[in-house]
């Protein structure tokens, strides 16, 4: 779903107009929340580092977690250290770091941009935006709290669905006689 439609759907639930600037700020907040709460909302990426031993290298600012590190021979490497924002290796060499990162933020004016997270999450983003708008005017707004709960329950449900999606279920065929 394109970002413009997500914000328009949020207006319906917020029962008020949401300015474009506020809509995109809240949409990007919602994307960060999805990536923080749900492993399936994180984007796989990689970076190649030509390293000098025991030297710190800065990881991308959108970095969340490391999945795998391999050397130039495509062998898995475990002798590295990270502090959450940087990485250093015990030996000189070229390393490929596969990691998960935050989704790319959508800039105001890119109305046809599609959020980078899996599409099943898209319909849940409107609830976060609407909840934040409603609760901005009244922190005790029961409908805003309900919308926020619907967002979190929805993204957790989508995460569970996506996590189970890679397993094939073998169903025995019924025996007809």
Secondary structure by P-SEA (a helix, b strand, c coil): ccaaaaaaaaaaaacccccaaaaaaaaaaaaaaaaaccccccccbbbbbbccccbbbbcccccccccccccccccccccccccccccccccbbbbbbbbccccccccccccccccccccccccaaaaaaaaaaaaaaccccaaaaaaaaaaaaaaaaaaaaaaaccbbbbbcccccc
